[in-house]
Amino acid sequence: MKTIISATGNNINSQFDLRFGRAPYFCVIENGNLEHVTFYKNHILNSEKDAGISAAKNALKLKATKIISGEYGNHSKKILDANNIQLIMISEENCTIKDILDRLKNKQNKTN
């Protein structure tokens, strides 16, 4: 299980990015281990078109089961929905990756 969070930078103090396909980085959490995260550069964010489609295909390659972002384009959403990837939307602009990881950790602690 992998969770992807769209990010503006490559560390947990980076801002959360509301754009999925145009986010500069993706924070990847493996197997729910919130202490170990990896950041991947989104090399297609400056594409003239189809950035969301490419980002969705990259999420499939990373074997994502959940994606946390602010917005998903129609084409990327169709690809992700067809592959049963859970899409979570957050609309807060002033939120860091650490803030989201803390929320996930609190949610995990409540279910254990």
PyRosetta script that sets phi, psi and omega in degrees:
from pyrosetta import init, pose_from_sequence

init()
pose = pose_from_sequence("MKTIISATGNNINSQFDLRFGRAPYFCVIENGNLEHVTFYKNHILNSEKDAGISAAKNALKLKATKIISGEYGNHSKKILDANNIQLIMISEENCTIKDILDRLKNKQNKTN")
pose.set_psi(1, 130.7)
pose.set_omega(1, 177.5)
pose.set_phi(2, -132.1)
pose.set_psi(2, 138.8)
pose.set_omega(2, 175.2)
pose.set_phi(3, -113.2)
pose.set_psi(3, 134.6)
pose.set_omega(3, 177.5)
pose.set_phi(4, -113.0)
pose.set_psi(4, 135.2)
pose.set_omega(4, 175.4)
pose.set_phi(5, -121.9)
pose.set_psi(5, 129.6)
pose.set_omega(5, 178.2)
pose.set_phi(6, -73.7)
pose.set_psi(6, 134.0)
pose.set_omega(6, -173.2)
pose.set_phi(7, -137.4)
pose.set_psi(7, 155.4)
pose.set_omega(7, 177.4)
pose.set_phi(8, -87.4)
pose.set_psi(8, -18.3)
pose.set_omega(8, -177.5)
pose.set_phi(9, -142.7)
pose.set_psi(9, -174.2)
pose.set_omega(9, -172.5)
pose.set_phi(10, -109.9)
pose.set_psi(10, 34.0)
pose.set_omega(10, 173.5)
pose.set_phi(11, -149.9)
pose.set_psi(11, 168.1)
pose.set_omega(11, -172.5)
pose.set_phi(12, -69.5)
pose.set_psi(12, -15.5)
pose.set_omega(12, 176.5)
pose.set_phi(13, -86.8)
pose.set_psi(13, -1.2)
pose.set_omega(13, 177.0)
pose.set_phi(14, -69.6)
pose.set_psi(14, 154.3)
pose.set_omega(14, 176.7)
pose.set_phi(15, -71.5)
pose.set_psi(15, 145.7)
pose.set_omega(15, 169.9)
pose.set_phi(16, -66.6)
pose.set_psi(16, 138.8)
pose.set_omega(16, 179.0)
pose.set_phi(17, -105.0)
pose.set_psi(17, 127.7)
pose.set_omega(17, -179.0)
pose.set_phi(18, -71.4)
pose.set_psi(18, -13.6)
pose.set_omega(18, -176.6)
pose.set_phi(19, -102.1)
pose.set_psi(19, 125.8)
pose.set_omega(19, 179.1)
pose.set_phi(20, -73.7)
pose.set_psi(20, -61.2)
pose.set_omega(20, -175.2)
pose.set_phi(21, -69.3)
pose.set_psi(21, -24.6)
pose.set_omega(21, -177.2)
pose.set_phi(22, -106.3)
pose.set_psi(22, 9.1)
pose.set_omega(22, 176.9)
pose.set_phi(23, -68.5)
pose.set_psi(23, 135.6)
pose.set_omega(23, -179.6)
pose.set_phi(24, -65.9)
pose.set_psi(24, -28.8)
pose.set_omega(24, -178.3)
pose.set_phi(25, -139.7)
pose.set_psi(25, 159.3)
pose.set_omega(25, 171.9)
pose.set_phi(26, -122.3)
pose.set_psi(26, 125.2)
pose.set_omega(26, 174.6)
pose.set_phi(27, -89.4)
pose.set_psi(27, 126.1)
pose.set_omega(27, -177.5)
pose.set_phi(28, -116.4)
pose.set_psi(28, 127.3)
pose.set_omega(28, 177.6)
pose.set_phi(29, -109.8)
pose.set_psi(29, 124.7)
pose.set_omega(29, -178.0)
pose.set_phi(30, -100.5)
pose.set_psi(30, 132.0)
pose.set_omega(30, 174.4)
pose.set_phi(31, 52.5)
pose.set_psi(31, 33.7)
pose.set_omega(31, 176.9)
pose.set_phi(32, 71.4)
pose.set_psi(32, 6.8)
pose.set_omega(32, 179.3)
pose.set_phi(33, -80.1)
pose.set_psi(33, 95.4)
pose.set_omega(33, -174.8)
pose.set_phi(34, -74.6)
pose.set_psi(34, -7.7)
pose.set_omega(34, 177.6)
pose.set_phi(35, -86.2)
pose.set_psi(35, -18.2)
pose.set_omega(35, -177.7)
pose.set_phi(36, -121.4)
pose.set_psi(36, 108.3)
pose.set_omega(36, 178.5)
pose.set_phi(37, -125.6)
pose.set_psi(37, 152.0)
pose.set_omega(37, 177.8)
pose.set_phi(38, -125.8)
pose.set_psi(38, 143.0)
pose.set_omega(38, 178.4)
pose.set_phi(39, -111.0)
pose.set_psi(39, 133.6)
pose.set_omega(39, 178.1)
pose.set_phi(40, -117.5)
pose.set_psi(40, 133.7)
pose.set_omega(40, 176.8)
pose.set_phi(41, -73.1)
pose.set_psi(41, 136.0)
pose.set_omega(41, 176.7)
pose.set_phi(42, -91.1)
pose.set_psi(42, 96.8)
pose.set_omega(42, -174.4)
pose.set_phi(43, -73.9)
pose.set_psi(43, -11.0)
pose.set_omega(43, -176.2)
pose.set_phi(44, -105.8)
pose.set_psi(44, 9.6)
pose.set_omega(44, -175.6)
pose.set_phi(45, -62.7)
pose.set_psi(45, -25.8)
pose.set_omega(45, -179.7)
pose.set_phi(46, -96.2)
pose.set_psi(46, 10.3)
pose.set_omega(46, 176.9)
pose.set_phi(47, -60.6)
pose.set_psi(47, 146.3)
pose.set_omega(47, 179.6)
pose.set_phi(48, -67.9)
pose.set_psi(48, -32.2)
pose.set_omega(48, 177.6)
pose.set_phi(49, -150.6)
pose.set_psi(49, 164.1)
pose.set_omega(49, 176.2)
pose.set_phi(50, 66.3)
pose.set_psi(50, 24.1)
pose.set_omega(50, 177.5)
pose.set_phi(51, -62.6)
pose.set_psi(51, -40.3)
pose.set_omega(51, 179.5)
pose.set_phi(52, -65.1)
pose.set_psi(52, -40.6)
pose.set_omega(52, 178.6)
pose.set_phi(53, -63.3)
pose.set_psi(53, -45.6)
pose.set_omega(53, 179.1)
pose.set_phi(54, -63.7)
pose.set_psi(54, -40.6)
pose.set_omega(54, 178.1)
pose.set_phi(55, -63.9)
pose.set_psi(55, -40.0)
pose.set_omega(55, 177.8)
pose.set_phi(56, -63.9)
pose.set_psi(56, -41.8)
pose.set_omega(56, 178.1)
pose.set_phi(57, -65.0)
pose.set_psi(57, -37.7)
pose.set_omega(57, 175.9)
pose.set_phi(58, -65.2)
pose.set_psi(58, -37.8)
pose.set_omega(58, 177.2)
pose.set_phi(59, -61.9)
pose.set_psi(59, -38.6)
pose.set_omega(59, 176.9)
pose.set_phi(60, -65.1)
pose.set_psi(60, -41.7)
pose.set_omega(60, 178.1)
pose.set_phi(61, -62.6)
pose.set_psi(61, -35.1)
pose.set_omega(61, 178.8)
pose.set_phi(62, -78.7)
pose.set_psi(62, -4.0)
pose.set_omega(62, -179.7)
pose.set_phi(63, 62.8)
pose.set_psi(63, 42.5)
pose.set_omega(63, 178.8)
pose.set_phi(64, -67.4)
pose.set_psi(64, 143.4)
pose.set_omega(64, 173.8)
pose.set_phi(65, -113.1)
pose.set_psi(65, -16.3)
pose.set_omega(65, -179.2)
pose.set_phi(66, -149.0)
pose.set_psi(66, 141.5)
pose.set_omega(66, 176.4)
pose.set_phi(67, -130.3)
pose.set_psi(67, 132.4)
pose.set_omega(67, 177.1)
pose.set_phi(68, -112.9)
pose.set_psi(68, 118.7)
pose.set_omega(68, 179.5)
pose.set_phi(69, -154.6)
pose.set_psi(69, -178.1)
pose.set_omega(69, 179.8)
pose.set_phi(70, -96.2)
pose.set_psi(70, -41.7)
pose.set_omega(70, -177.3)
pose.set_phi(71, -137.9)
pose.set_psi(71, 146.5)
pose.set_omega(71, 175.2)
pose.set_phi(72, -128.9)
pose.set_psi(72, 131.0)
pose.set_omega(72, 175.9)
pose.set_phi(73, -69.6)
pose.set_psi(73, 160.6)
pose.set_omega(73, -178.0)
pose.set_phi(74, -57.6)
pose.set_psi(74, -43.3)
pose.set_omega(74, -176.7)
pose.set_phi(75, -69.3)
pose.set_psi(75, -43.3)
pose.set_omega(75, 179.5)
pose.set_phi(76, -67.2)
pose.set_psi(76, -38.5)
pose.set_omega(76, 179.3)
pose.set_phi(77, -61.4)
pose.set_psi(77, -40.5)
pose.set_omega(77, 178.3)
pose.set_phi(78, -61.4)
pose.set_psi(78, -44.1)
pose.set_omega(78, 179.6)
pose.set_phi(79, -63.5)
pose.set_psi(79, -46.4)
pose.set_omega(79, -177.7)
pose.set_phi(80, -67.8)
pose.set_psi(80, -42.6)
pose.set_omega(80, 177.2)
pose.set_phi(81, -61.7)
pose.set_psi(81, -41.7)
pose.set_omega(81, -179.3)
pose.set_phi(82, -63.8)
pose.set_psi(82, -21.8)
pose.set_omega(82, 180.0)
pose.set_phi(83, -106.0)
pose.set_psi(83, 17.7)
pose.set_omega(83, 174.8)
pose.set_phi(84, 55.8)
pose.set_psi(84, 38.3)
pose.set_omega(84, 176.1)
pose.set_phi(85, -91.9)
pose.set_psi(85, 126.7)
pose.set_omega(85, -179.7)
pose.set_phi(86, -71.4)
pose.set_psi(86, 129.1)
pose.set_omega(86, 179.9)
pose.set_phi(87, -110.0)
pose.set_psi(87, 123.2)
pose.set_omega(87, 178.2)
pose.set_phi(88, -114.6)
pose.set_psi(88, 129.5)
pose.set_omega(88, -179.4)
pose.set_phi(89, -108.4)
pose.set_psi(89, 131.0)
pose.set_omega(89, 174.7)
pose.set_phi(90, -122.7)
pose.set_psi(90, 132.5)
pose.set_omega(90, -176.3)
pose.set_phi(91, -106.0)
pose.set_psi(91, 10.7)
pose.set_omega(91, -179.2)
pose.set_phi(92, -82.1)
pose.set_psi(92, 123.3)
pose.set_omega(92, -179.2)
pose.set_phi(93, -79.8)
pose.set_psi(93, -36.3)
pose.set_omega(93, -175.7)
pose.set_phi(94, -99.1)
pose.set_psi(94, 64.9)
pose.set_omega(94, -175.8)
pose.set_phi(95, -133.4)
pose.set_psi(95, 134.7)
pose.set_omega(95, 178.5)
pose.set_phi(96, -97.0)
pose.set_psi(96, 166.3)
pose.set_omega(96, 175.2)
pose.set_phi(97, -60.9)
pose.set_psi(97, -39.3)
pose.set_omega(97, 178.3)
pose.set_phi(98, -59.5)
pose.set_psi(98, -41.5)
pose.set_omega(98, 177.7)
pose.set_phi(99, -57.7)
pose.set_psi(99, -44.7)
pose.set_omega(99, -179.1)
pose.set_phi(100, -68.0)
pose.set_psi(100, -42.1)
pose.set_omega(100, 178.0)
pose.set_phi(101, -61.1)
pose.set_psi(101, -40.0)
pose.set_omega(101, 177.5)
pose.set_phi(102, -62.5)
pose.set_psi(102, -41.0)
pose.set_omega(102, 178.0)
pose.set_phi(103, -63.6)
pose.set_psi(103, -42.9)
pose.set_omega(103, 178.9)
pose.set_phi(104, -63.8)
pose.set_psi(104, -39.8)
pose.set_omega(104, 179.7)
pose.set_phi(105, -64.4)
pose.set_psi(105, -43.8)
pose.set_omega(105, 178.3)
pose.set_phi(106, -62.4)
pose.set_psi(106, -40.5)
pose.set_omega(106, 178.5)
pose.set_phi(107, -65.0)
pose.set_psi(107, -41.2)
pose.set_omega(107, 178.3)
pose.set_phi(108, -62.4)
pose.set_psi(108, -44.1)
pose.set_omega(108, -178.4)
pose.set_phi(109, -64.6)
pose.set_psi(109, -33.7)
pose.set_omega(109, 179.2)
pose.set_phi(110, -71.0)
pose.set_psi(110, -28.7)
pose.set_omega(110, -178.5)
pose.set_phi(111, -88.5)
pose.set_psi(111, -13.6)
pose.set_omega(111, -179.5)
pose.set_phi(112, -90.3)
pose.dump_pdb("model.pdb")
